[in-house]
Amino acid sequence: MAKRESLHGNWSSRMAFILAVTGSAVGLGNIWKFPYITGENGGGAFVLVYLLCVFAVGLPILMSEILMGRRGRRNPVKTMEILGEEEGNSKHWKWLGMWGILAGFLILSFYSVVAGWALAYVLKSMSGAFTGAETAAIANTLGDHLGDWKSLLFWHTLFMIITAIIVGRGVQRGLEKAVQFLMPALFFLLLVLLVYSMQSGSFMDGVKYLFEPDFSKLNANSWIVAMGHAFFTLSVGMGAIMAYGAYLPQNTSIGSTAVMVVFADTLIALLAGLVIFPIVLANGLNPGEGPGLIFSTLPVAFSQMPLTTLFSTLFFVLLSFAALTSAIGLLEPAIAWTVESFKWSRKKAAIIIGIVIWVIGLGTVFSFNLWSGEEYQFFGRTIFDNIDYLSSNIMLPLGGFFISIFAGWIMCRVSTSDELGLGTDWRYTTWLWLSRIIAPLAVLFVMLVKLGFVNP
């Protein structure tokens, strides 16, 4: 079969692709969730379980989405239509591409708002808001920020503008240049903060919390948590990886590249834990997860340590970079689809799609203040909670499930073997077995648990 060429250009190198996919994978969850679930589920014992799950569940789906993207060389919708017809199945598989784009679309609408908090905290840190302040005042900063809809709106708008500008510049001039700066900068900031944590925090307590194996904490729920994070951390099921895969040069190995992404994603999450928890534990604060850890607990900890302004600012710059590398991956599939479908310029597509996502994001902005009352809730949830629930618990798992099914069962072995470049040896057989059985069943199980249909 003659190889198609991407309509948007290609990554200039394998490293550019690795940085882009790792950037898409490394997001807020790596920093505020993974370190905590590791410490609470047995430390080093959980890391071993997680690595097993990420290689059995996350990696096969990641490889599948990359190979499908490169095979089709188009936006996710057109790619799935092309591959469905080529495999003698149905062009109606294009719904899977649209499903992923829509999932990323919805996620970015609230992700932009939350990422705006990080930008706001950069300014707060630079202004010395956490230096010498009372603990209660710092702890209340997040609540005060969420209650100010004008502030949320401003930072949501600024973050969406930055994201749209980057994606609107194209693959090499926009996406690639951004990740080539942001990812090394993110890693450098992590190392600087790690040194600070080693010198000023209870570093060995943090190491013990994260890595000391405690197999007594491992239970059935630990495996579910590990499987869930192994899937969600790699940004699969939302079109980003398929879109990025469409720009991957043909001579690049998908298998080894995907493995490097998995290792980089895990390494950054663990380093983030080694930055955060020694600082938190040194100040007698309780480790936690989510926005409370990052926007309440950590600022309190920073305020009680030397060089508060400098290092709190660096931390929130790091958080902003992590959010931005994920956001451009969420926006790219929708831009690629509109450019190909309506023949728009990337600039026009970025402006229009960016505005639509910004408007949907207003529901999240007002969920924390003007529309937080019961009269604005549906199914007992705010607009933000409903969008998060729909995209995270239903759309992403189903997207990942059907990607695995399509690559494992619908695509013929000649197609997948040719794209992966693994021949027919044990590596290809292992990927095929995991993609056909283990990965889809694991994702389906996690989804049923999240929806409350299964109570292990």
BELKATA-V563239 format. One record per residue. N is the residue number from 1. RES is the residue in one letter. OMEGA is omega in degrees with one decimal (none if undefined). Layout:
BEGIN
n={N:N}
res={RES:RES}
omega={OMEGA:OMEGA}
END
This chain:
BEGIN
n={1:2:3:4:5:6:7:8:9:10:11:12:13:14:15:16:17:18:19:20:21:22:23:24:25:26:27:28:29:30:31:32:33:34:35:36:37:38:39:40:41:42:43:44:45:46:47:48:49:50:51:52:53:54:55:56:57:58:59:60:61:62:63:64:65:66:67:68:69:70:71:72:73:74:75:76:77:78:79:80:81:82:83:84:85:86:87:88:89:90:91:92:93:94:95:96:97:98:99:100:101:102:103:104:105:106:107:108:109:110:111:112:113:114:115:116:117:118:119:120:121:122:123:124:125:126:127:128:129:130:131:132:133:134:135:136:137:138:139:140:141:142:143:144:145:146:147:148:149:150:151:152:153:154:155:156:157:158:159:160:161:162:163:164:165:166:167:168:169:170:171:172:173:174:175:176:177:178:179:180:181:182:183:184:185:186:187:188:189:190:191:192:193:194:195:196:197:198:199:200:201:202:203:204:205:206:207:208:209:210:211:212:213:214:215:216:217:218:219:220:221:222:223:224:225:226:227:228:229:230:231:232:233:234:235:236:237:238:239:240:241:242:243:244:245:246:247:248:249:250:251:252:253:254:255:256:257:258:259:260:261:262:263:264:265:266:267:268:269:270:271:272:273:274:275:276:277:278:279:280:281:282:283:284:285:286:287:288:289:290:291:292:293:294:295:296:297:298:299:300:301:302:303:304:305:306:307:308:309:310:311:312:313:314:315:316:317:318:319:320:321:322:323:324:325:326:327:328:329:330:331:332:333:334:335:336:337:338:339:340:341:342:343:344:345:346:347:348:349:350:351:352:353:354:355:356:357:358:359:360:361:362:363:364:365:366:367:368:369:370:371:372:373:374:375:376:377:378:379:380:381:382:383:384:385:386:387:388:389:390:391:392:393:394:395:396:397:398:399:400:401:402:403:404:405:406:407:408:409:410:411:412:413:414:415:416:417:418:419:420:421:422:423:424:425:426:427:428:429:430:431:432:433:434:435:436:437:438:439:440:441:442:443:444:445:446:447:448:449:450:451:452:453:454:455:456}
res={M:A:K:R:E:S:L:H:G:N:W:S:S:R:M:A:F:I:L:A:V:T:G:S:A:V:G:L:G:N:I:W:K:F:P:Y:I:T:G:E:N:G:G:G:A:F:V:L:V:Y:L:L:C:V:F:A:V:G:L:P:I:L:M:S:E:I:L:M:G:R:R:G:R:R:N:P:V:K:T:M:E:I:L:G:E:E:E:G:N:S:K:H:W:K:W:L:G:M:W:G:I:L:A:G:F:L:I:L:S:F:Y:S:V:V:A:G:W:A:L:A:Y:V:L:K:S:M:S:G:A:F:T:G:A:E:T:A:A:I:A:N:T:L:G:D:H:L:G:D:W:K:S:L:L:F:W:H:T:L:F:M:I:I:T:A:I:I:V:G:R:G:V:Q:R:G:L:E:K:A:V:Q:F:L:M:P:A:L:F:F:L:L:L:V:L:L:V:Y:S:M:Q:S:G:S:F:M:D:G:V:K:Y:L:F:E:P:D:F:S:K:L:N:A:N:S:W:I:V:A:M:G:H:A:F:F:T:L:S:V:G:M:G:A:I:M:A:Y:G:A:Y:L:P:Q:N:T:S:I:G:S:T:A:V:M:V:V:F:A:D:T:L:I:A:L:L:A:G:L:V:I:F:P:I:V:L:A:N:G:L:N:P:G:E:G:P:G:L:I:F:S:T:L:P:V:A:F:S:Q:M:P:L:T:T:L:F:S:T:L:F:F:V:L:L:S:F:A:A:L:T:S:A:I:G:L:L:E:P:A:I:A:W:T:V:E:S:F:K:W:S:R:K:K:A:A:I:I:I:G:I:V:I:W:V:I:G:L:G:T:V:F:S:F:N:L:W:S:G:E:E:Y:Q:F:F:G:R:T:I:F:D:N:I:D:Y:L:S:S:N:I:M:L:P:L:G:G:F:F:I:S:I:F:A:G:W:I:M:C:R:V:S:T:S:D:E:L:G:L:G:T:D:W:R:Y:T:T:W:L:W:L:S:R:I:I:A:P:L:A:V:L:F:V:M:L:V:K:L:G:F:V:N:P}
omega={177.9:-178.2:176.3:175.1:176.9:178.1:-174.1:-175.7:-178.8:168.9:-176.8:-178.4:176.1:-178.9:178.2:178.2:179.6:178.6:-178.5:-178.2:176.6:177.5:177.2:-178.6:-177.8:179.6:-177.2:-179.5:177.2:-173.5:-175.6:-179.9:-171.9:-179.9:-178.3:-178.7:175.9:-179.2:-176.2:-176.5:172.3:175.0:-177.8:178.3:178.8:178.6:178.5:178.5:-179.7:179.9:176.6:-178.9:-176.8:178.0:179.8:-175.2:-174.8:-176.2:179.6:179.6:176.3:178.1:-179.8:-177.3:177.4:-176.7:178.1:178.1:-178.8:179.2:-176.8:178.3:178.5:175.1:-174.9:-179.5:-179.0:178.2:-178.5:176.1:179.8:-176.5:178.2:179.3:-178.6:-178.7:177.2:-178.9:-177.2:176.7:-179.8:173.1:179.2:177.5:179.8:176.0:178.8:177.4:179.8:178.9:-179.6:178.0:178.4:178.4:-178.5:-179.6:-179.2:-178.6:176.6:178.8:178.8:179.1:-179.8:177.2:176.3:175.8:-179.7:177.4:179.7:-178.8:171.9:-179.8:178.7:-179.5:-179.1:-179.0:179.5:-176.9:-177.4:-176.4:177.1:-178.8:177.2:-178.2:-178.1:-179.4:179.5:-178.7:-179.3:-176.0:-178.4:179.3:178.0:-179.9:-178.8:-179.9:-178.9:-173.9:179.7:177.9:178.0:-178.9:-179.7:-176.0:173.5:179.6:-178.9:-178.9:179.3:178.2:179.5:-179.2:-178.3:179.0:-179.1:-177.0:-179.3:-179.0:175.9:-174.7:-175.7:-176.9:-177.8:-176.3:-174.6:179.2:-179.5:-176.9:177.8:173.6:-171.6:-175.5:174.2:178.6:178.2:-179.1:178.6:178.4:176.8:-178.9:177.8:179.4:177.1:177.0:177.3:179.5:179.3:-175.8:-172.5:-177.7:174.9:-168.7:-177.6:175.1:177.3:177.6:-180.0:-179.7:-175.3:-166.3:-179.1:-176.9:174.8:-174.5:178.7:179.5:179.6:176.3:-178.2:-179.6:178.3:179.3:178.5:178.1:-179.8:179.0:-179.4:-178.9:178.5:178.3:-172.0:-173.7:-172.5:176.0:178.5:176.2:-178.1:174.4:-175.7:-177.1:177.8:178.1:178.6:179.1:179.3:-178.2:-176.8:177.9:-173.9:-176.1:-179.9:179.4:179.7:-176.3:-177.6:178.5:179.2:177.9:178.6:177.6:179.7:179.8:-179.2:179.4:-179.9:180.0:-179.4:178.6:179.8:176.8:177.3:177.0:179.0:174.0:-170.3:-167.7:172.6:178.9:180.0:-176.8:-179.8:-177.3:175.2:-179.8:-178.7:175.0:177.4:177.8:175.2:-177.0:-179.6:178.6:-172.6:-170.4:177.3:-175.9:-177.1:176.6:175.7:179.4:179.1:-176.0:-177.7:-176.4:179.8:176.9:-176.7:-174.8:-177.4:-170.9:173.1:176.3:179.1:-178.7:-177.3:169.1:176.0:-179.4:179.3:177.9:179.7:179.2:-176.6:179.6:175.6:-175.9:-179.2:175.4:178.2:-176.8:-173.4:-178.5:179.9:178.7:179.7:-179.2:-178.5:178.2:-178.0:-174.2:-174.0:178.4:175.9:169.1:178.7:-179.7:179.4:-179.8:-178.9:-179.9:-175.5:179.6:178.3:179.0:179.7:179.1:178.1:-179.7:178.0:179.6:177.7:176.8:177.2:178.4:-175.2:178.5:-177.1:-175.9:-173.3:-176.5:-178.0:-178.6:-176.7:-178.1:179.0:-176.6:175.9:-177.4:178.5:-178.7:173.0:177.4:178.5:-178.2:179.6:178.9:178.3:-178.9:-178.3:-175.5:-174.3:-173.9:-177.0:-171.1:-179.2:178.6:179.0:176.8:178.5:179.5:-176.6:173.0:179.5:179.0:-177.8:-178.3:-175.5:-172.5:-175.9:178.8:-179.5:-176.4:179.8:-178.4:-176.4:178.7:179.1:-176.9:-179.8:-179.9:-178.2:-176.7:177.8:-177.9:-173.6:-179.7:178.8:179.9:178.5:178.3:-177.2:-179.5:179.0:-177.9:-177.4:-169.6:-170.4:-175.4:-178.6:178.9:179.4:-179.9:179.0:179.8:179.2:179.4:-179.5:176.2:-179.1:-179.5:176.9:179.6:178.9:179.2:-175.0:none}
END
